[in-house]
Structures are given as structure tokens and as C-alpha cells.
């Protein structure tokens, strides 16, 4: 017997939230994948990051939200086999 159930969460954070700066740094680790796939060159990526960092500091974006990736988890307990 088990009571395992799926749970999902789609977090939203304000665009000016300081945690988004950390996310930009994390995305920098993965931009090479996009470049190798031909989706974005290093120059395009750096330009995009510069624009986002500048906008992140602009008061105009105070009321904007960013939707983060949906998180899915199996929560609960199950009997051992």
C-alpha cells in the first residue's frame, strides 16, 4: 500500500528579485549547449544577458513576474517490497 502522489509547482518570482541574478549566472554554464546546437552564438548570448541585467535594475520592471520551470515531485510513502 502506498500514498505516493504527484505534486507540481510553477514558481513565479518578481523580475527584480535578486535570485534572478544567480539564475543568469547558472544559465551561463549551459549557454555552450545552445551554441553547439546552433541556437545562439556567444556574442548573442552575452548581448542578451547584458540586456536582461540592465532591465533587472530598471524600476519599470518592478511589477513583472518571471515564470520559472515547473517542478514535479513524487511525494509520500510506499510499502517496502
N, CA and C atoms as an extended XYZ file, in Angstrom:
243
Properties=species:S:1:pos:R:3:atomname:S:1:resname:S:1:resid:I:1 pbc="F F F"
N         0.849       -1.178        0.000 N   UNK     1
C         0.000        0.000        0.000 CA  UNK     1
C         0.896        1.244        0.000 C   UNK     1
N         0.484        2.248       -0.708 N   UNK     2
C         1.268        3.477       -0.731 CA  UNK     2
C         0.346        4.688       -0.799 C   UNK     2
N         0.882        5.811       -0.437 N   UNK     3
C         0.137        7.060       -0.574 CA  UNK     3
C         0.980        8.062       -1.374 C   UNK     3
N         1.723        7.551       -2.352 N   UNK     4
C         2.554        8.402       -3.193 CA  UNK     4
C         1.660        9.136       -4.175 C   UNK     4
N         1.909       10.422       -4.316 N   UNK     5
C         1.105       11.240       -5.227 CA  UNK     5
C         2.027       12.246       -5.919 C   UNK     5
N         1.682       12.615       -7.119 N   UNK     6
C         2.493       13.641       -7.778 CA  UNK     6
C         2.098       15.029       -7.289 C   UNK     6
N         3.073       15.889       -7.180 N   UNK     7
C         2.819       17.294       -6.858 CA  UNK     7
C         3.603       18.138       -7.844 C   UNK     7
N         3.000       19.232       -8.255 N   UNK     8
C         3.684       20.149       -9.159 CA  UNK     8
C         3.620       21.556       -8.584 C   UNK     8
N         4.595       22.321       -8.956 N   UNK     9
C         4.618       23.726       -8.550 CA  UNK     9
C         5.236       24.528       -9.685 C   UNK     9
N         4.599       25.618      -10.017 N   UNK    10
C         5.144       26.530      -11.005 CA  UNK    10
C         5.427       27.845      -10.291 C   UNK    10
N         6.681       28.045       -9.908 N   UNK    11
C         7.003       29.260       -9.171 CA  UNK    11
C         7.081       30.496      -10.068 C   UNK    11
N         6.658       31.576       -9.523 N   UNK    12
C         6.787       32.890      -10.156 CA  UNK    12
C         7.551       33.778       -9.188 C   UNK    12
N         8.494       34.554       -9.688 N   UNK    13
C         9.218       35.493       -8.843 CA  UNK    13
C         9.212       36.859       -9.517 C   UNK    13
N         9.285       37.919       -8.732 N   UNK    14
C         9.363       39.251       -9.337 CA  UNK    14
C        10.625       39.365      -10.198 C   UNK    14
N        10.512       40.051      -11.307 N   UNK    15
C        11.632       40.207      -12.230 CA  UNK    15
C        12.838       40.846      -11.547 C   UNK    15
N        12.600       41.680      -10.565 N   UNK    16
C        13.701       42.368       -9.881 CA  UNK    16
C        14.239       41.576       -8.684 C   UNK    16
N        13.768       40.358       -8.485 N   UNK    17
C        14.237       39.515       -7.392 CA  UNK    17
C        15.734       39.216       -7.568 C   UNK    17
N        16.533       39.397       -6.527 N   UNK    18
C        17.978       39.158       -6.635 CA  UNK    18
C        18.329       37.731       -7.054 C   UNK    18
N        17.446       36.775       -6.793 N   UNK    19
C        17.726       35.382       -7.174 CA  UNK    19
C        17.833       35.210       -8.681 C   UNK    19
N        17.230       36.113       -9.442 N   UNK    20
C        17.332       36.007      -10.893 CA  UNK    20
C        18.751       36.270      -11.376 C   UNK    20
N        19.507       37.071      -10.656 N   UNK    21
C        20.915       37.285      -10.997 CA  UNK    21
C        21.673       35.959      -10.893 C   UNK    21
N        21.373       35.188       -9.878 N   UNK    22
C        22.015       33.888       -9.697 CA  UNK    22
C        21.635       32.961      -10.844 C   UNK    22
N        20.377       33.021      -11.266 N   UNK    23
C        19.943       32.186      -12.380 CA  UNK    23
C        20.678       32.550      -13.663 C   UNK    23
N        20.901       33.832      -13.901 N   UNK    24
C        21.652       34.233      -15.088 CA  UNK    24
C        23.049       33.627      -15.054 C   UNK    24
N        23.654       33.623      -13.897 N   UNK    25
C        24.974       33.019      -13.766 CA  UNK    25
C        24.912       31.517      -14.040 C   UNK    25
N        23.855       30.866      -13.573 N   UNK    26
C        23.706       29.428      -13.817 CA  UNK    26
C        23.500       29.146      -15.301 C   UNK    26
N        22.716       29.983      -15.973 N   UNK    27
C        22.491       29.783      -17.406 CA  UNK    27
C        23.784       29.921      -18.188 C   UNK    27
N        24.708       30.710      -17.679 N   UNK    28
C        25.990       30.902      -18.356 CA  UNK    28
C        26.722       29.572      -18.491 C   UNK    28
N        26.514       28.681      -17.545 N   UNK    29
C        27.146       27.373      -17.595 CA  UNK    29
C        26.633       26.580      -18.796 C   UNK    29
N        25.372       26.779      -19.141 N   UNK    30
C        24.739       25.970      -20.180 CA  UNK    30
C        24.685       26.623      -21.557 C   UNK    30
N        25.135       27.857      -21.685 N   UNK    31
C        24.996       28.511      -22.969 CA  UNK    31
C        25.783       27.785      -24.048 C   UNK    31
N        26.855       27.076      -23.678 N   UNK    32
C        27.650       26.325      -24.643 CA  UNK    32
C        26.828       25.280      -25.375 C   UNK    32
N        25.860       24.701      -24.700 N   UNK    33
C        24.979       23.717      -25.337 CA  UNK    33
C        24.190       24.390      -26.455 C   UNK    33
N        23.663       25.580      -26.180 N   UNK    34
C        22.901       26.306      -27.196 CA  UNK    34
C        23.791       26.692      -28.370 C   UNK    34
N        25.020       27.064      -28.065 N   UNK    35
C        25.936       27.447      -29.138 CA  UNK    35
C        26.277       26.238      -30.013 C   UNK    35
N        26.560       25.113      -29.381 N   UNK    36
C        26.889       23.900      -30.162 CA  UNK    36
C        25.708       23.441      -31.007 C   UNK    36
N        24.498       23.679      -30.509 N   UNK    37
C        23.301       23.298      -31.264 CA  UNK    37
C        22.977       24.311      -32.361 C   UNK    37
N        23.727       25.404      -32.396 N   UNK    38
C        23.485       26.424      -33.415 CA  UNK    38
C        22.337       27.359      -33.080 C   UNK    38
N        21.862       27.318      -31.828 N   UNK    39
C        20.723       28.151      -31.439 CA  UNK    39
C        21.120       29.576      -31.096 C   UNK    39
N        22.349       29.755      -30.580 N   UNK    40
C        22.756       31.088      -30.152 CA  UNK    40
C        24.277       31.156      -30.071 C   UNK    40
N        24.834       32.186      -30.642 N   UNK    41
C        26.285       32.360      -30.568 CA  UNK    41
C        26.663       32.987      -29.231 C   UNK    41
N        27.931       32.937      -28.902 N   UNK    42
C        28.419       33.532      -27.653 CA  UNK    42
C        28.142       35.023      -27.622 C   UNK    42
N        28.316       35.677      -28.755 N   UNK    43
C        28.071       37.129      -28.823 CA  UNK    43
C        26.596       37.436      -28.585 C   UNK    43
N        25.707       36.642      -29.195 N   UNK    44
C        24.266       36.842      -28.983 CA  UNK    44
C        23.900       36.602      -27.520 C   UNK    44
N        24.483       35.558      -26.930 N   UNK    45
C        24.188       35.243      -25.537 CA  UNK    45
C        24.627       36.377      -24.617 C   UNK    45
N        25.848       36.847      -24.798 N   UNK    46
C        26.351       37.929      -23.952 CA  UNK    46
C        25.489       39.184      -24.098 C   UNK    46
N        25.055       39.482      -25.319 N   UNK    47
C        24.177       40.634      -25.537 CA  UNK    47
C        22.853       40.476      -24.806 C   UNK    47
N        22.297       39.272      -24.879 N   UNK    48
C        21.030       39.002      -24.192 CA  UNK    48
C        21.187       39.148      -22.686 C   UNK    48
N        22.247       38.587      -22.131 N   UNK    49
C        22.479       38.678      -20.683 CA  UNK    49
C        22.663       40.135      -20.273 C   UNK    49
N        23.396       40.904      -21.063 N   UNK    50
C        23.582       42.323      -20.744 CA  UNK    50
C        22.250       43.060      -20.710 C   UNK    50
N        21.382       42.768      -21.682 N   UNK    51
C        20.058       43.410      -21.721 CA  UNK    51
C        19.219       43.023      -20.511 C   UNK    51
N        19.236       41.737      -20.169 N   UNK    52
C        18.437       41.265      -19.027 CA  UNK    52
C        18.965       41.861      -17.728 C   UNK    52
N        20.288       41.919      -17.565 N   UNK    53
C        20.857       42.509      -16.344 CA  UNK    53
C        20.484       43.996      -16.230 C   UNK    53
N        20.509       44.708      -17.332 N   UNK    54
C        20.136       46.127      -17.313 CA  UNK    54
C        18.653       46.282      -16.966 C   UNK    54
N        17.812       45.460      -17.573 N   UNK    55
C        16.376       45.534      -17.296 CA  UNK    55
C        16.082       45.133      -15.851 C   UNK    55
N        16.867       44.192      -15.347 N   UNK    56
C        16.673       43.726      -13.974 CA  UNK    56
C        16.821       44.876      -12.978 C   UNK    56
N        17.588       45.875      -13.306 N   UNK    57
C        17.808       47.026      -12.428 CA  UNK    57
C        16.812       48.162      -12.679 C   UNK    57
N        16.012       48.079      -13.737 N   UNK    58
C        15.115       49.169      -14.109 CA  UNK    58
C        13.823       49.129      -13.287 C   UNK    58
N        13.431       50.243      -12.682 N   UNK    59
C        12.201       50.286      -11.881 CA  UNK    59
C        10.947       49.941      -12.685 C   UNK    59
N        10.999       50.117      -13.982 N   UNK    60
C         9.858       49.806      -14.849 CA  UNK    60
C         9.400       48.354      -14.686 C   UNK    60
N        10.334       47.460      -14.355 N   UNK    61
C        10.016       46.034      -14.294 CA  UNK    61
C         9.628       45.548      -12.898 C   UNK    61
N         9.447       46.441      -11.961 N   UNK    62
C         9.125       46.061      -10.586 CA  UNK    62
C         7.892       45.176      -10.502 C   UNK    62
N         6.884       45.410      -11.332 N   UNK    63
C         5.636       44.660      -11.254 CA  UNK    63
C         5.586       43.446      -12.175 C   UNK    63
N         6.675       43.135      -12.865 N   UNK    64
C         6.700       41.991      -13.769 CA  UNK    64
C         7.107       40.734      -13.014 C   UNK    64
N         6.552       39.609      -13.447 N   UNK    65
C         6.892       38.320      -12.859 CA  UNK    65
C         7.602       37.455      -13.894 C   UNK    65
N         8.452       36.575      -13.405 N   UNK    66
C         9.124       35.596      -14.249 CA  UNK    66
C         8.615       34.221      -13.836 C   UNK    66
N         8.177       33.452      -14.823 N   UNK    67
C         7.721       32.087      -14.546 CA  UNK    67
C         8.925       31.164      -14.646 C   UNK    67
N         9.215       30.489      -13.550 N   UNK    68
C        10.317       29.546      -13.527 CA  UNK    68
C         9.825       28.180      -14.002 C   UNK    68
N        10.729       27.272      -14.330 N   UNK    69
C        10.294       25.945      -14.796 CA  UNK    69
C         9.424       25.240      -13.756 C   UNK    69
N         8.452       24.499      -14.248 N   UNK    70
C         7.567       23.728      -13.377 CA  UNK    70
C         8.357       22.600      -12.727 C   UNK    70
N         8.150       22.450      -11.426 N   UNK    71
C         8.805       21.398      -10.667 CA  UNK    71
C         7.801       20.268      -10.444 C   UNK    71
N         8.232       19.033      -10.625 N   UNK    72
C         7.369       17.871      -10.427 CA  UNK    72
C         8.064       16.938       -9.451 C   UNK    72
N         7.302       16.431       -8.479 N   UNK    73
C         7.874       15.526       -7.489 CA  UNK    73
C         6.865       14.445       -7.124 C   UNK    73
N         7.366       13.287       -6.729 N   UNK    74
C         6.533       12.227       -6.157 CA  UNK    74
C         6.676       12.361       -4.647 C   UNK    74
N         5.546       12.542       -3.965 N   UNK    75
C         5.558       12.818       -2.530 CA  UNK    75
C         4.730       11.755       -1.809 C   UNK    75
N         5.246       11.295       -0.674 N   UNK    76
C         4.506       10.350        0.140 CA  UNK    76
C         5.366        9.185        0.557 C   UNK    76
N         4.725        8.105        0.931 N   UNK    77
C         5.427        6.896        1.357 CA  UNK    77
C         4.830        5.706        0.623 C   UNK    77
N         5.648        4.655        0.530 N   UNK    78
C         5.132        3.419       -0.052 CA  UNK    78
C         5.679        2.267        0.757 C   UNK    78
N         4.955        1.182        0.747 N   UNK    79
C         5.377       -0.012        1.494 CA  UNK    79
C         6.602       -0.608        0.816 C   UNK    79
N         7.491       -1.175        1.627 N   UNK    80
C         8.664       -1.877        1.078 CA  UNK    80
C         8.229       -3.178        0.457 C   UNK    80
N         8.908       -3.546       -0.603 N   UNK    81
C         8.580       -4.822       -1.272 CA  UNK    81
C         9.159       -6.001       -0.532 C   UNK    81
